[in-house]
Amino acid sequence: MVKVKFFAALRERLQCAELDIDSQPSDSVAEIRHRLLQQHPSWRRELLDNDVLCAKNFTFVDLQAAVNPGDELAFFPPVTGG
């Protein structure tokens, strides 16, 4: 099981703060995202946005990063500042 969290405007658009999803030891972030889209097809636009960032256990990762059961993934829009 992997805990998936959504932050900021992404959380608001998906109307979901967090959920748990089954995982296999050989999964990647892309595979977890694919599984999320299978369960929630209406999230396609938001999760496939090239600007959406992902962190695994509080460290930025790309879509090829390995995900292990017990990890925490966080998806969020790009950080902006002023």
mmCIF file of the N, C-alpha and C atoms, coordinates in Angstrom:
data_MODEL
# 
_entry.id   MODEL 
# 
loop_
_atom_site.group_PDB 
_atom_site.id 
_atom_site.type_symbol 
_atom_site.label_atom_id 
_atom_site.label_alt_id 
_atom_site.label_comp_id 
_atom_site.label_asym_id 
_atom_site.label_entity_id 
_atom_site.label_seq_id 
_atom_site.pdbx_PDB_ins_code 
_atom_site.Cartn_x 
_atom_site.Cartn_y 
_atom_site.Cartn_z 
_atom_site.occupancy 
_atom_site.B_iso_or_equiv 
_atom_site.pdbx_formal_charge 
_atom_site.auth_seq_id 
_atom_site.auth_comp_id 
_atom_site.auth_asym_id 
_atom_site.auth_atom_id 
_atom_site.pdbx_PDB_model_num 
ATOM 1   N N  . MET A 1 1  ? 0.851   -1.175 0.000   1.00 0.00 ? 1  MET A N  1 
ATOM 2   C CA . MET A 1 1  ? 0.000   0.000  0.000   1.00 0.00 ? 1  MET A CA 1 
ATOM 3   C C  . MET A 1 1  ? 0.900   1.242  0.000   1.00 0.00 ? 1  MET A C  1 
ATOM 4   N N  . VAL A 1 2  ? 0.519   2.223  -0.807  1.00 0.00 ? 2  VAL A N  1 
ATOM 5   C CA . VAL A 1 2  ? 1.209   3.505  -0.891  1.00 0.00 ? 2  VAL A CA 1 
ATOM 6   C C  . VAL A 1 2  ? 0.206   4.588  -0.524  1.00 0.00 ? 2  VAL A C  1 
ATOM 7   N N  . LYS A 1 3  ? 0.620   5.540  0.296   1.00 0.00 ? 3  LYS A N  1 
ATOM 8   C CA . LYS A 1 3  ? -0.224  6.693  0.615   1.00 0.00 ? 3  LYS A CA 1 
ATOM 9   C C  . LYS A 1 3  ? 0.045   7.757  -0.427  1.00 0.00 ? 3  LYS A C  1 
ATOM 10  N N  . VAL A 1 4  ? -1.020  8.253  -1.045  1.00 0.00 ? 4  VAL A N  1 
ATOM 11  C CA . VAL A 1 4  ? -0.912  9.294  -2.068  1.00 0.00 ? 4  VAL A CA 1 
ATOM 12  C C  . VAL A 1 4  ? -1.608  10.540 -1.538  1.00 0.00 ? 4  VAL A C  1 
ATOM 13  N N  . LYS A 1 5  ? -0.896  11.661 -1.578  1.00 0.00 ? 5  LYS A N  1 
ATOM 14  C CA . LYS A 1 5  ? -1.448  12.933 -1.120  1.00 0.00 ? 5  LYS A CA 1 
ATOM 15  C C  . LYS A 1 5  ? -1.458  13.935 -2.264  1.00 0.00 ? 5  LYS A C  1 
ATOM 16  N N  . PHE A 1 6  ? -2.449  14.812 -2.235  1.00 0.00 ? 6  PHE A N  1 
ATOM 17  C CA . PHE A 1 6  ? -2.581  15.868 -3.233  1.00 0.00 ? 6  PHE A CA 1 
ATOM 18  C C  . PHE A 1 6  ? -2.590  17.199 -2.497  1.00 0.00 ? 6  PHE A C  1 
ATOM 19  N N  . PHE A 1 7  ? -1.881  18.193 -3.046  1.00 0.00 ? 7  PHE A N  1 
ATOM 20  C CA . PHE A 1 7  ? -1.730  19.467 -2.365  1.00 0.00 ? 7  PHE A CA 1 
ATOM 21  C C  . PHE A 1 7  ? -2.186  20.643 -3.219  1.00 0.00 ? 7  PHE A C  1 
ATOM 22  N N  . ALA A 1 8  ? -2.486  21.719 -2.523  1.00 0.00 ? 8  ALA A N  1 
ATOM 23  C CA . ALA A 1 8  ? -2.804  23.025 -3.106  1.00 0.00 ? 8  ALA A CA 1 
ATOM 24  C C  . ALA A 1 8  ? -3.977  22.939 -4.072  1.00 0.00 ? 8  ALA A C  1 
ATOM 25  N N  . ALA A 1 9  ? -3.876  23.632 -5.201  1.00 0.00 ? 9  ALA A N  1 
ATOM 26  C CA . ALA A 1 9  ? -4.988  23.683 -6.158  1.00 0.00 ? 9  ALA A CA 1 
ATOM 27  C C  . ALA A 1 9  ? -5.321  22.299 -6.708  1.00 0.00 ? 9  ALA A C  1 
ATOM 28  N N  . LEU A 1 10 ? -4.344  21.427 -6.785  1.00 0.00 ? 10 LEU A N  1 
ATOM 29  C CA . LEU A 1 10 ? -4.591  20.074 -7.277  1.00 0.00 ? 10 LEU A CA 1 
ATOM 30  C C  . LEU A 1 10 ? -5.559  19.352 -6.343  1.00 0.00 ? 10 LEU A C  1 
ATOM 31  N N  . ARG A 1 11 ? -5.348  19.485 -5.051  1.00 0.00 ? 11 ARG A N  1 
ATOM 32  C CA . ARG A 1 11 ? -6.254  18.873 -4.072  1.00 0.00 ? 11 ARG A CA 1 
ATOM 33  C C  . ARG A 1 11 ? -7.676  19.409 -4.247  1.00 0.00 ? 11 ARG A C  1 
ATOM 34  N N  . GLU A 1 12 ? -7.790  20.696 -4.475  1.00 0.00 ? 12 GLU A N  1 
ATOM 35  C CA . GLU A 1 12 ? -9.111  21.308 -4.651  1.00 0.00 ? 12 GLU A CA 1 
ATOM 36  C C  . GLU A 1 12 ? -9.790  20.818 -5.925  1.00 0.00 ? 12 GLU A C  1 
ATOM 37  N N  . ARG A 1 13 ? -9.058  20.736 -7.025  1.00 0.00 ? 13 ARG A N  1 
ATOM 38  C CA . ARG A 1 13 ? -9.653  20.294 -8.293  1.00 0.00 ? 13 ARG A CA 1 
ATOM 39  C C  . ARG A 1 13 ? -10.050 18.823 -8.255  1.00 0.00 ? 13 ARG A C  1 
ATOM 40  N N  . LEU A 1 14 ? -9.264  17.998 -7.576  1.00 0.00 ? 14 LEU A N  1 
ATOM 41  C CA . LEU A 1 14 ? -9.572  16.564 -7.489  1.00 0.00 ? 14 LEU A CA 1 
ATOM 42  C C  . LEU A 1 14 ? -10.577 16.275 -6.380  1.00 0.00 ? 14 LEU A C  1 
ATOM 43  N N  . GLN A 1 15 ? -10.758 17.229 -5.484  1.00 0.00 ? 15 GLN A N  1 
ATOM 44  C CA . GLN A 1 15 ? -11.626 17.062 -4.314  1.00 0.00 ? 15 GLN A CA 1 
ATOM 45  C C  . GLN A 1 15 ? -11.191 15.851 -3.488  1.00 0.00 ? 15 GLN A C  1 
ATOM 46  N N  . CYS A 1 16 ? -9.881  15.724 -3.318  1.00 0.00 ? 16 CYS A N  1 
ATOM 47  C CA . CYS A 1 16 ? -9.300  14.613 -2.565  1.00 0.00 ? 16 CYS A CA 1 
ATOM 48  C C  . CYS A 1 16 ? -7.984  15.078 -1.966  1.00 0.00 ? 16 CYS A C  1 
ATOM 49  N N  . ALA A 1 17 ? -7.821  14.881 -0.672  1.00 0.00 ? 17 ALA A N  1 
ATOM 50  C CA . ALA A 1 17 ? -6.575  15.249 -0.009  1.00 0.00 ? 17 ALA A CA 1 
ATOM 51  C C  . ALA A 1 17 ? -5.580  14.094 -0.001  1.00 0.00 ? 17 ALA A C  1 
ATOM 52  N N  . GLU A 1 18 ? -6.084  12.864 0.229   1.00 0.00 ? 18 GLU A N  1 
ATOM 53  C CA . GLU A 1 18 ? -5.192  11.708 0.240   1.00 0.00 ? 18 GLU A CA 1 
ATOM 54  C C  . GLU A 1 18 ? -5.983  10.421 0.099   1.00 0.00 ? 18 GLU A C  1 
ATOM 55  N N  . LEU A 1 19 ? -5.266  9.389  -0.305  1.00 0.00 ? 19 LEU A N  1 
ATOM 56  C CA . LEU A 1 19 ? -5.858  8.052  -0.406  1.00 0.00 ? 19 LEU A CA 1 
ATOM 57  C C  . LEU A 1 19 ? -4.751  7.026  -0.369  1.00 0.00 ? 19 LEU A C  1 
ATOM 58  N N  . ASP A 1 20 ? -5.125  5.790  -0.126  1.00 0.00 ? 20 ASP A N  1 
ATOM 59  C CA . ASP A 1 20 ? -4.189  4.672  -0.156  1.00 0.00 ? 20 ASP A CA 1 
ATOM 60  C C  . ASP A 1 20 ? -4.454  3.865  -1.413  1.00 0.00 ? 20 ASP A C  1 
ATOM 61  N N  . ILE A 1 21 ? -3.385  3.379  -2.031  1.00 0.00 ? 21 ILE A N  1 
ATOM 62  C CA . ILE A 1 21 ? -3.524  2.593  -3.255  1.00 0.00 ? 21 ILE A CA 1 
ATOM 63  C C  . ILE A 1 21 ? -2.595  1.386  -3.169  1.00 0.00 ? 21 ILE A C  1 
ATOM 64  N N  . ASP A 1 22 ? -3.069  0.255  -3.658  1.00 0.00 ? 22 ASP A N  1 
ATOM 65  C CA . ASP A 1 22 ? -2.245  -0.955 -3.672  1.00 0.00 ? 22 ASP A CA 1 
ATOM 66  C C  . ASP A 1 22 ? -1.027  -0.744 -4.549  1.00 0.00 ? 22 ASP A C  1 
ATOM 67  N N  . SER A 1 23 ? 0.065   -1.372 -4.173  1.00 0.00 ? 23 SER A N  1 
ATOM 68  C CA . SER A 1 23 ? 1.289   -1.259 -4.960  1.00 0.00 ? 23 SER A CA 1 
ATOM 69  C C  . SER A 1 23 ? 2.052   -2.570 -4.922  1.00 0.00 ? 23 SER A C  1 
ATOM 70  N N  . GLN A 1 24 ? 2.918   -2.715 -5.896  1.00 0.00 ? 24 GLN A N  1 
ATOM 71  C CA . GLN A 1 24 ? 3.819   -3.854 -5.986  1.00 0.00 ? 24 GLN A CA 1 
ATOM 72  C C  . GLN A 1 24 ? 5.236   -3.330 -5.786  1.00 0.00 ? 24 GLN A C  1 
ATOM 73  N N  . PRO A 1 25 ? 6.165   -4.164 -5.312  1.00 0.00 ? 25 PRO A N  1 
ATOM 74  C CA . PRO A 1 25 ? 7.537   -3.690 -5.079  1.00 0.00 ? 25 PRO A CA 1 
ATOM 75  C C  . PRO A 1 25 ? 8.226   -3.111 -6.315  1.00 0.00 ? 25 PRO A C  1 
ATOM 76  N N  . SER A 1 26 ? 7.815   -3.485 -7.508  1.00 0.00 ? 26 SER A N  1 
ATOM 77  C CA . SER A 1 26 ? 8.484   -3.004 -8.721  1.00 0.00 ? 26 SER A CA 1 
ATOM 78  C C  . SER A 1 26 ? 7.778   -1.818 -9.377  1.00 0.00 ? 26 SER A C  1 
ATOM 79  N N  . ASP A 1 27 ? 6.785   -1.235 -8.720  1.00 0.00 ? 27 ASP A N  1 
ATOM 80  C CA . ASP A 1 27 ? 6.047   -0.114 -9.308  1.00 0.00 ? 27 ASP A CA 1 
ATOM 81  C C  . ASP A 1 27 ? 6.913   1.134  -9.438  1.00 0.00 ? 27 ASP A C  1 
ATOM 82  N N  . SER A 1 28 ? 6.558   1.960  -10.417 1.00 0.00 ? 28 SER A N  1 
ATOM 83  C CA . SER A 1 28 ? 7.162   3.286  -10.573 1.00 0.00 ? 28 SER A CA 1 
ATOM 84  C C  . SER A 1 28 ? 6.081   4.322  -10.281 1.00 0.00 ? 28 SER A C  1 
ATOM 85  N N  . VAL A 1 29 ? 6.488   5.574  -10.181 1.00 0.00 ? 29 VAL A N  1 
ATOM 86  C CA . VAL A 1 29 ? 5.516   6.655  -10.006 1.00 0.00 ? 29 VAL A CA 1 
ATOM 87  C C  . VAL A 1 29 ? 4.520   6.637  -11.163 1.00 0.00 ? 29 VAL A C  1 
ATOM 88  N N  . ALA A 1 30 ? 5.011   6.423  -12.384 1.00 0.00 ? 30 ALA A N  1 
ATOM 89  C CA . ALA A 1 30 ? 4.124   6.385  -13.561 1.00 0.00 ? 30 ALA A CA 1 
ATOM 90  C C  . ALA A 1 30 ? 3.080   5.281  -13.425 1.00 0.00 ? 30 ALA A C  1 
ATOM 91  N N  . GLU A 1 31 ? 3.470   4.130  -12.904 1.00 0.00 ? 31 GLU A N  1 
ATOM 92  C CA . GLU A 1 31 ? 2.511   3.033  -12.747 1.00 0.00 ? 31 GLU A CA 1 
ATOM 93  C C  . GLU A 1 31 ? 1.472   3.340  -11.669 1.00 0.00 ? 31 GLU A C  1 
ATOM 94  N N  . ILE A 1 32 ? 1.892   3.969  -10.594 1.00 0.00 ? 32 ILE A N  1 
ATOM 95  C CA . ILE A 1 32 ? 0.936   4.380  -9.559  1.00 0.00 ? 32 ILE A CA 1 
ATOM 96  C C  . ILE A 1 32 ? -0.026  5.419  -10.132 1.00 0.00 ? 32 ILE A C  1 
ATOM 97  N N  . ARG A 1 33 ? 0.519   6.379  -10.884 1.00 0.00 ? 33 ARG A N  1 
ATOM 98  C CA . ARG A 1 33 ? -0.343  7.390  -11.509 1.00 0.00 ? 33 ARG A CA 1 
ATOM 99  C C  . ARG A 1 33 ? -1.328  6.735  -12.463 1.00 0.00 ? 33 ARG A C  1 
ATOM 100 N N  . HIS A 1 34 ? -0.881  5.754  -13.237 1.00 0.00 ? 34 HIS A N  1 
ATOM 101 C CA . HIS A 1 34 ? -1.764  5.031  -14.153 1.00 0.00 ? 34 HIS A CA 1 
ATOM 102 C C  . HIS A 1 34 ? -2.891  4.338  -13.378 1.00 0.00 ? 34 HIS A C  1 
ATOM 103 N N  . ARG A 1 35 ? -2.550  3.710  -12.267 1.00 0.00 ? 35 ARG A N  1 
ATOM 104 C CA . ARG A 1 35 ? -3.555  3.044  -11.447 1.00 0.00 ? 35 ARG A CA 1 
ATOM 105 C C  . ARG A 1 35 ? -4.568  4.047  -10.887 1.00 0.00 ? 35 ARG A C  1 
ATOM 106 N N  . LEU A 1 36 ? -4.069  5.221  -10.483 1.00 0.00 ? 36 LEU A N  1 
ATOM 107 C CA . LEU A 1 36 ? -4.976  6.276  -10.014 1.00 0.00 ? 36 LEU A CA 1 
ATOM 108 C C  . LEU A 1 36 ? -5.953  6.677  -11.115 1.00 0.00 ? 36 LEU A C  1 
ATOM 109 N N  . LEU A 1 37 ? -5.450  6.802  -12.336 1.00 0.00 ? 37 LEU A N  1 
ATOM 110 C CA . LEU A 1 37 ? -6.304  7.198  -13.454 1.00 0.00 ? 37 LEU A CA 1 
ATOM 111 C C  . LEU A 1 37 ? -7.313  6.107  -13.805 1.00 0.00 ? 37 LEU A C  1 
ATOM 112 N N  . GLN A 1 38 ? -6.949  4.856  -13.615 1.00 0.00 ? 38 GLN A N  1 
ATOM 113 C CA . GLN A 1 38 ? -7.913  3.776  -13.842 1.00 0.00 ? 38 GLN A CA 1 
ATOM 114 C C  . GLN A 1 38 ? -9.051  3.858  -12.832 1.00 0.00 ? 38 GLN A C  1 
ATOM 115 N N  . GLN A 1 39 ? -8.731  4.193  -11.596 1.00 0.00 ? 39 GLN A N  1 
ATOM 116 C CA . GLN A 1 39 ? -9.739  4.279  -10.546 1.00 0.00 ? 39 GLN A CA 1 
ATOM 117 C C  . GLN A 1 39 ? -10.534 5.582  -10.602 1.00 0.00 ? 39 GLN A C  1 
ATOM 118 N N  . HIS A 1 40 ? -9.907  6.634  -11.125 1.00 0.00 ? 40 HIS A N  1 
ATOM 119 C CA . HIS A 1 40 ? -10.526 7.968  -11.161 1.00 0.00 ? 40 HIS A CA 1 
ATOM 120 C C  . HIS A 1 40 ? -10.302 8.597  -12.536 1.00 0.00 ? 40 HIS A C  1 
ATOM 121 N N  . PRO A 1 41 ? -10.987 8.139  -13.566 1.00 0.00 ? 41 PRO A N  1 
ATOM 122 C CA . PRO A 1 41 ? -10.762 8.672  -14.921 1.00 0.00 ? 41 PRO A CA 1 
ATOM 123 C C  . PRO A 1 41 ? -10.963 10.182 -15.041 1.00 0.00 ? 41 PRO A C  1 
ATOM 124 N N  . SER A 1 42 ? -11.788 10.751 -14.198 1.00 0.00 ? 42 SER A N  1 
ATOM 125 C CA . SER A 1 42 ? -12.037 12.193 -14.277 1.00 0.00 ? 42 SER A CA 1 
ATOM 126 C C  . SER A 1 42 ? -10.818 13.017 -13.838 1.00 0.00 ? 42 SER A C  1 
ATOM 127 N N  . TRP A 1 43 ? -9.812  12.393 -13.257 1.00 0.00 ? 43 TRP A N  1 
ATOM 128 C CA . TRP A 1 43 ? -8.598  13.081 -12.829 1.00 0.00 ? 43 TRP A CA 1 
ATOM 129 C C  . TRP A 1 43 ? -7.573  13.193 -13.945 1.00 0.00 ? 43 TRP A C  1 
ATOM 130 N N  . ARG A 1 44 ? -7.875  12.671 -15.110 1.00 0.00 ? 44 ARG A N  1 
ATOM 131 C CA . ARG A 1 44 ? -6.915  12.585 -16.212 1.00 0.00 ? 44 ARG A CA 1 
ATOM 132 C C  . ARG A 1 44 ? -6.248  13.930 -16.524 1.00 0.00 ? 44 ARG A C  1 
ATOM 133 N N  . ARG A 1 45 ? -7.039  14.940 -16.710 1.00 0.00 ? 45 ARG A N  1 
ATOM 134 C CA . ARG A 1 45 ? -6.493  16.255 -17.091 1.00 0.00 ? 45 ARG A CA 1 
ATOM 135 C C  . ARG A 1 45 ? -5.488  16.770 -16.058 1.00 0.00 ? 45 ARG A C  1 
ATOM 136 N N  . GLU A 1 46 ? -5.833  16.647 -14.793 1.00 0.00 ? 46 GLU A N  1 
ATOM 137 C CA . GLU A 1 46 ? -4.970  17.173 -13.744 1.00 0.00 ? 46 GLU A CA 1 
ATOM 138 C C  . GLU A 1 46 ? -3.700  16.337 -13.564 1.00 0.00 ? 46 GLU A C  1 
ATOM 139 N N  . LEU A 1 47 ? -3.832  15.024 -13.520 1.00 0.00 ? 47 LEU A N  1 
ATOM 140 C CA . LEU A 1 47 ? -2.668  14.183 -13.237 1.00 0.00 ? 47 LEU A CA 1 
ATOM 141 C C  . LEU A 1 47 ? -1.723  14.029 -14.422 1.00 0.00 ? 47 LEU A C  1 
ATOM 142 N N  . LEU A 1 48 ? -2.224  14.235 -15.633 1.00 0.00 ? 48 LEU A N  1 
ATOM 143 C CA . LEU A 1 48 ? -1.356  14.125 -16.808 1.00 0.00 ? 48 LEU A CA 1 
ATOM 144 C C  . LEU A 1 48 ? -0.734  15.455 -17.211 1.00 0.00 ? 48 LEU A C  1 
ATOM 145 N N  . ASP A 1 49 ? -1.047  16.502 -16.480 1.00 0.00 ? 49 ASP A N  1 
ATOM 146 C CA . ASP A 1 49 ? -0.451  17.813 -16.733 1.00 0.00 ? 49 ASP A CA 1 
ATOM 147 C C  . ASP A 1 49 ? 1.060   17.708 -16.538 1.00 0.00 ? 49 ASP A C  1 
ATOM 148 N N  . ASN A 1 50 ? 1.829   18.124 -17.526 1.00 0.00 ? 50 ASN A N  1 
ATOM 149 C CA . ASN A 1 50 ? 3.290   18.020 -17.466 1.00 0.00 ? 50 ASN A CA 1 
ATOM 150 C C  . ASN A 1 50 ? 3.911   18.861 -16.360 1.00 0.00 ? 50 ASN A C  1 
ATOM 151 N N  . ASP A 1 51 ? 3.160   19.839 -15.848 1.00 0.00 ? 51 ASP A N  1 
ATOM 152 C CA . ASP A 1 51 ? 3.699   20.705 -14.801 1.00 0.00 ? 51 ASP A CA 1 
ATOM 153 C C  . ASP A 1 51 ? 3.501   20.141 -13.396 1.00 0.00 ? 51 ASP A C  1 
ATOM 154 N N  . VAL A 1 52 ? 2.699   19.084 -13.251 1.00 0.00 ? 52 VAL A N  1 
ATOM 155 C CA . VAL A 1 52 ? 2.456   18.506 -11.928 1.00 0.00 ? 52 VAL A CA 1 
ATOM 156 C C  . VAL A 1 52 ? 3.747   17.872 -11.418 1.00 0.00 ? 52 VAL A C  1 
ATOM 157 N N  . LEU A 1 53 ? 4.091   18.196 -10.192 1.00 0.00 ? 53 LEU A N  1 
ATOM 158 C CA . LEU A 1 53 ? 5.296   17.681 -9.556  1.00 0.00 ? 53 LEU A CA 1 
ATOM 159 C C  . LEU A 1 53 ? 4.958   16.511 -8.645  1.00 0.00 ? 53 LEU A C  1 
ATOM 160 N N  . CYS A 1 54 ? 5.951   15.668 -8.386  1.00 0.00 ? 54 CYS A N  1 
ATOM 161 C CA . CYS A 1 54 ? 5.761   14.536 -7.499  1.00 0.00 ? 54 CYS A CA 1 
ATOM 162 C C  . CYS A 1 54 ? 6.940   14.432 -6.545  1.00 0.00 ? 54 CYS A C  1 
ATOM 163 N N  . ALA A 1 55 ? 6.626   14.085 -5.313  1.00 0.00 ? 55 ALA A N  1 
ATOM 164 C CA . ALA A 1 55 ? 7.658   13.808 -4.320  1.00 0.00 ? 55 ALA A CA 1 
ATOM 165 C C  . ALA A 1 55 ? 7.386   12.433 -3.725  1.00 0.00 ? 55 ALA A C  1 
ATOM 166 N N  . LYS A 1 56 ? 8.458   11.711 -3.467  1.00 0.00 ? 56 LYS A N  1 
ATOM 167 C CA . LYS A 1 56 ? 8.355   10.422 -2.783  1.00 0.00 ? 56 LYS A CA 1 
ATOM 168 C C  . LYS A 1 56 ? 9.085   10.558 -1.458  1.00 0.00 ? 56 LYS A C  1 
ATOM 169 N N  . ASN A 1 57 ? 8.354   10.343 -0.391  1.00 0.00 ? 57 ASN A N  1 
ATOM 170 C CA . ASN A 1 57 ? 8.947   10.465 0.949   1.00 0.00 ? 57 ASN A CA 1 
ATOM 171 C C  . ASN A 1 57 ? 9.695   11.796 1.107   1.00 0.00 ? 57 ASN A C  1 
ATOM 172 N N  . PHE A 1 58 ? 9.051   12.884 0.650   1.00 0.00 ? 58 PHE A N  1 
ATOM 173 C CA . PHE A 1 58 ? 9.522   14.263 0.810   1.00 0.00 ? 58 PHE A CA 1 
ATOM 174 C C  . PHE A 1 58 ? 10.705  14.641 -0.080  1.00 0.00 ? 58 PHE A C  1 
ATOM 175 N N  . THR A 1 59 ? 10.982  13.854 -1.127  1.00 0.00 ? 59 THR A N  1 
ATOM 176 C CA . THR A 1 59 ? 12.055  14.166 -2.073  1.00 0.00 ? 59 THR A CA 1 
ATOM 177 C C  . THR A 1 59 ? 11.478  14.181 -3.480  1.00 0.00 ? 59 THR A C  1 
ATOM 178 N N  . PHE A 1 60 ? 11.757  15.237 -4.244  1.00 0.00 ? 60 PHE A N  1 
ATOM 179 C CA . PHE A 1 60 ? 11.268  15.308 -5.614  1.00 0.00 ? 60 PHE A CA 1 
ATOM 180 C C  . PHE A 1 60 ? 11.770  14.124 -6.421  1.00 0.00 ? 60 PHE A C  1 
ATOM 181 N N  . VAL A 1 61 ? 10.878  13.546 -7.231  1.00 0.00 ? 61 VAL A N  1 
ATOM 182 C CA . VAL A 1 61 ? 11.237  12.413 -8.085  1.00 0.00 ? 61 VAL A CA 1 
ATOM 183 C C  . VAL A 1 61 ? 10.578  12.579 -9.449  1.00 0.00 ? 61 VAL A C  1 
ATOM 184 N N  . ASP A 1 62 ? 11.079  11.813 -10.433 1.00 0.00 ? 62 ASP A N  1 
ATOM 185 C CA . ASP A 1 62 ? 10.437  11.812 -11.744 1.00 0.00 ? 62 ASP A CA 1 
ATOM 186 C C  . ASP A 1 62 ? 9.531   10.584 -11.852 1.00 0.00 ? 62 ASP A C  1 
ATOM 187 N N  . LEU A 1 63 ? 8.904   10.439 -12.998 1.00 0.00 ? 63 LEU A N  1 
ATOM 188 C CA . LEU A 1 63 ? 7.926   9.364  -13.184 1.00 0.00 ? 63 LEU A CA 1 
ATOM 189 C C  . LEU A 1 63 ? 8.544   7.970  -13.186 1.00 0.00 ? 63 LEU A C  1 
ATOM 190 N N  . GLN A 1 64 ? 9.844   7.870  -13.414 1.00 0.00 ? 64 GLN A N  1 
ATOM 191 C CA . GLN A 1 64 ? 10.496  6.566  -13.450 1.00 0.00 ? 64 GLN A CA 1 
ATOM 192 C C  . GLN A 1 64 ? 10.963  6.099  -12.070 1.00 0.00 ? 64 GLN A C  1 
ATOM 193 N N  . ALA A 1 65 ? 10.832  6.941  -11.057 1.00 0.00 ? 65 ALA A N  1 
ATOM 194 C CA . ALA A 1 65 ? 11.295  6.579  -9.714  1.00 0.00 ? 65 ALA A CA 1 
ATOM 195 C C  . ALA A 1 65 ? 10.548  5.366  -9.186  1.00 0.00 ? 65 ALA A C  1 
ATOM 196 N N  . ALA A 1 66 ? 11.281  4.475  -8.546  1.00 0.00 ? 66 ALA A N  1 
ATOM 197 C CA . ALA A 1 66 ? 10.688  3.278  -7.950  1.00 0.00 ? 66 ALA A CA 1 
ATOM 198 C C  . ALA A 1 66 ? 9.863   3.663  -6.723  1.00 0.00 ? 66 ALA A C  1 
ATOM 199 N N  . VAL A 1 67 ? 8.747   2.971  -6.568  1.00 0.00 ? 67 VAL A N  1 
ATOM 200 C CA . VAL A 1 67 ? 7.869   3.175  -5.424  1.00 0.00 ? 67 VAL A CA 1 
ATOM 201 C C  . VAL A 1 67 ? 7.703   1.841  -4.721  1.00 0.00 ? 67 VAL A C  1 
ATOM 202 N N  . ASN A 1 68 ? 7.898   1.845  -3.427  1.00 0.00 ? 68 ASN A N  1 
ATOM 203 C CA . ASN A 1 68 ? 7.783   0.628  -2.636  1.00 0.00 ? 68 ASN A CA 1 
ATOM 204 C C  . ASN A 1 68 ? 6.580   0.701  -1.703  1.00 0.00 ? 68 ASN A C  1 
ATOM 205 N N  . PRO A 1 69 ? 5.990   -0.435 -1.382  1.00 0.00 ? 69 PRO A N  1 
ATOM 206 C CA . PRO A 1 69 ? 4.906   -0.424 -0.389  1.00 0.00 ? 69 PRO A CA 1 
ATOM 207 C C  . PRO A 1 69 ? 5.371   0.309  0.877   1.00 0.00 ? 69 PRO A C  1 
ATOM 208 N N  . GLY A 1 70 ? 4.510   1.161  1.398   1.00 0.00 ? 70 GLY A N  1 
ATOM 209 C CA . GLY A 1 70 ? 4.844   1.948  2.576   1.00 0.00 ? 70 GLY A CA 1 
ATOM 210 C C  . GLY A 1 70 ? 5.340   3.346  2.258   1.00 0.00 ? 70 GLY A C  1 
ATOM 211 N N  . ASP A 1 71 ? 5.681   3.612  0.990   1.00 0.00 ? 71 ASP A N  1 
ATOM 212 C CA . ASP A 1 71 ? 6.120   4.950  0.600   1.00 0.00 ? 71 ASP A CA 1 
ATOM 213 C C  . ASP A 1 71 ? 4.944   5.918  0.601   1.00 0.00 ? 71 ASP A C  1 
ATOM 214 N N  . GLU A 1 72 ? 5.279   7.195  0.631   1.00 0.00 ? 72 GLU A N  1 
ATOM 215 C CA . GLU A 1 72 ? 4.282   8.249  0.500   1.00 0.00 ? 72 GLU A CA 1 
ATOM 216 C C  . GLU A 1 72 ? 4.596   9.041  -0.761  1.00 0.00 ? 72 GLU A C  1 
ATOM 217 N N  . LEU A 1 73 ? 3.601   9.181  -1.631  1.00 0.00 ? 73 LEU A N  1 
ATOM 218 C CA . LEU A 1 73 ? 3.741   10.020 -2.822  1.00 0.00 ? 73 LEU A CA 1 
ATOM 219 C C  . LEU A 1 73 ? 2.906   11.269 -2.633  1.00 0.00 ? 73 LEU A C  1 
ATOM 220 N N  . ALA A 1 74 ? 3.428   12.375 -3.088  1.00 0.00 ? 74 ALA A N  1 
ATOM 221 C CA . ALA A 1 74 ? 2.694   13.631 -3.048  1.00 0.00 ? 74 ALA A CA 1 
ATOM 222 C C  . ALA A 1 74 ? 2.704   14.241 -4.446  1.00 0.00 ? 74 ALA A C  1 
ATOM 223 N N  . PHE A 1 75 ? 1.541   14.615 -4.924  1.00 0.00 ? 75 PHE A N  1 
ATOM 224 C CA . PHE A 1 75 ? 1.408   15.297 -6.208  1.00 0.00 ? 75 PHE A CA 1 
ATOM 225 C C  . PHE A 1 75 ? 0.938   16.720 -5.928  1.00 0.00 ? 75 PHE A C  1 
ATOM 226 N N  . PHE A 1 76 ? 1.542   17.684 -6.641  1.00 0.00 ? 76 PHE A N  1 
ATOM 227 C CA . PHE A 1 76 ? 1.157   19.061 -6.428  1.00 0.00 ? 76 PHE A CA 1 
ATOM 228 C C  . PHE A 1 76 ? 1.521   19.901 -7.642  1.00 0.00 ? 76 PHE A C  1 
ATOM 229 N N  . PRO A 1 77 ? 0.841   21.034 -7.791  1.00 0.00 ? 77 PRO A N  1 
ATOM 230 C CA . PRO A 1 77 ? 1.155   21.922 -8.920  1.00 0.00 ? 77 PRO A CA 1 
ATOM 231 C C  . PRO A 1 77 ? 2.510   22.575 -8.709  1.00 0.00 ? 77 PRO A C  1 
ATOM 232 N N  . PRO A 1 78 ? 3.073   23.145 -9.766  1.00 0.00 ? 78 PRO A N  1 
ATOM 233 C CA . PRO A 1 78 ? 4.379   23.800 -9.625  1.00 0.00 ? 78 PRO A CA 1 
ATOM 234 C C  . PRO A 1 78 ? 4.330   24.880 -8.536  1.00 0.00 ? 78 PRO A C  1 
ATOM 235 N N  . VAL A 1 79 ? 5.420   25.006 -7.847  1.00 0.00 ? 79 VAL A N  1 
ATOM 236 C CA . VAL A 1 79 ? 5.519   26.009 -6.788  1.00 0.00 ? 79 VAL A CA 1 
ATOM 237 C C  . VAL A 1 79 ? 5.863   27.337 -7.434  1.00 0.00 ? 79 VAL A C  1 
ATOM 238 N N  . THR A 1 80 ? 5.128   28.350 -7.044  1.00 0.00 ? 80 THR A N  1 
ATOM 239 C CA . THR A 1 80 ? 5.419   29.686 -7.558  1.00 0.00 ? 80 THR A CA 1 
ATOM 240 C C  . THR A 1 80 ? 5.684   30.608 -6.384  1.00 0.00 ? 80 THR A C  1 
ATOM 241 N N  . GLY A 1 81 ? 6.407   31.622 -6.644  1.00 0.00 ? 81 GLY A N  1 
ATOM 242 C CA . GLY A 1 81 ? 6.714   32.584 -5.578  1.00 0.00 ? 81 GLY A CA 1 
ATOM 243 C C  . GLY A 1 81 ? 6.694   33.980 -6.130  1.00 0.00 ? 81 GLY A C  1 
ATOM 244 N N  . GLY A 1 82 ? 6.861   34.901 -5.264  1.00 0.00 ? 82 GLY A N  1 
ATOM 245 C CA . GLY A 1 82 ? 6.809   36.277 -5.728  1.00 0.00 ? 82 GLY A CA 1 
ATOM 246 C C  . GLY A 1 82 ? 7.701   37.153 -4.934  1.00 0.00 ? 82 GLY A C  1 
# 
